[in-house]
Amino acid sequence: FTGHFPKNPVMPGVLILESMAQATGVLAFHSAKTTSKSNAMYYLVGVEKARFKRPVGPGDQLILRANLNRQIRGIYRFEATAHVDDELVSSAEFMTTEMEQED
């Protein structure tokens, strides 16, 4: 991401959030015991309390953690964090919904 900030490349915050959102989608898929043959799709429907503690730069390994807080009628609520070297760099709450797709 060399163009994000000249002479100071950092991973854009929106990509950190997207990474955490993808992790929550996988957790929703797994938590619902959905198989790859089903027609279920998981969509991001909300992001709250997004916080960034420090920049993520080249060579950093981003470790994602997601926890399912609750599930009600196909709506999943998660907390997710991103860490570098066991240091918290970002956190947010996500909502995902399950929708059946037409063939």
Phi, psi and omega in degrees: 000046185298334181275352184297310172225117180305134179065006177212071184293131176224157175283125180300139180303325180296328178285328174295314178299317178299319178300315179294321179297319178298320178297321179291326177296318177295318179295322177298315179302313180291317183296327180276359182056037178283144176257163181292346180273351181282168179264014183284137173236147180244124183246141174285126181240353179190146174226128180225157173054038178289130181224144178237124186264325178200158181292154174249125186241180179303135180090345177287140174259117182272119178255124184256141175227134180227139177233132175278118179273318179196160177222125178222119176046050176081004175254126181249136178241128185233157163247137178223149178225157174234134182232151168232124181051047180063010177258129178295126177247336180201153176211154179193164172250139183233148170239134180232147176235150177261132178225137176281137180261143177283147177283000000 
